[in-house]
Amino acid sequence: MTGPTARRRGRPRRTEAGAAGDTRERILTAAREEFSERGYAKTSVRGIAKAAGVDSALVHHYFGTKEQVFQAAVETVFAPALSAPDVIFEGPADEVGERFARFLFGIWENPVTRTPLLAVLRSAVDNEAAAAVFRRLVAGQLLRRVAARLGLPDAELRAELAAAQLVGVAMLRYVIKLEPLASTDVEAIVERVAPVVQGHLTNP
């Protein structure tokens, strides 16, 4: 009578790989929710693991430290925003501010992408480690690409000022929920903000 056949080393079985992917995504989902509700400082790896229904050792296995979990969550959140440079520069140059505002507020207005964005903003404002991750991602993968498309000597400053305008409005509307901004129709907000963003990006 022979015993069970030993599994050969190498690539895991498809079912195991699928399970690993599901576990990783569950941890990321839990991390985004925890960071959103508690902020970076009050979120722990143990809390993320509990919310995901896994052992904390698995969180460390897939991501490492809390900062690395946060970075992975942020990268997932910002994936839709990384196409912004391609979108906002398609069309007339005098409408780039409107396209930028409409694109980013479109992401904020979508409930699926709003929750993880809230996690990023709330965490970045109350913890330097989280803010550093936010800066690296926003500066390196978004704003520098926008600046490169502008082709102006002070392009990076222009891109940062435009982003500051949009992030500031988003903070007041979605995080602080200041009225009447919080309940104003998003199209009215785009109409008001777009000329300011346009000025930062293209005015002499």
Stockholm file with secondary structure:
# STOCKHOLM 1.0

chainA/1-204         MTGPTARRRGRPRRTEAGAAGDTRERILTAAREEFSERGYAKTSVRGIAKAAGVDSALVHHYFGTKEQVFQAAVETVFAPALSAPDVIFEGPADEVGERFARFLFGIWENPVTRTPLLAVLRSAVDNEAAAAVFRRLVAGQLLRRVAARLGLPDAELRAELAAAQLVGVAMLRYVIKLEPLASTDVEAIVERVAPVVQGHLTNP
#=GR chainA/1-204 SS CCCCCCCCSSSCCHHHHHHHHHHHHHHHHHHHHHHHHHHHHHCCHHHHHHHHTSCHHHHHHHHCSHHHHHHHHHHHHHTGGGGHHHHHTSSCGGGHHHHHHHHHHHHHHSHHHHHHHHHHHHHHHHCHHHHHHHHHHHIIIIIHHHHHHHCCTTHHHHHHHHHHHHHHHHIIIIISCCTTGGGSCHHHHHHHHHHHHHHHHHCC
#=GC SS_cons         CCCCCCCCSSSCCHHHHHHHHHHHHHHHHHHHHHHHHHHHHHCCHHHHHHHHTSCHHHHHHHHCSHHHHHHHHHHHHHTGGGGHHHHHTSSCGGGHHHHHHHHHHHHHHSHHHHHHHHHHHHHHHHCHHHHHHHHHHHIIIIIHHHHHHHCCTTHHHHHHHHHHHHHHHHIIIIISCCTTGGGSCHHHHHHHHHHHHHHHHHCC
//
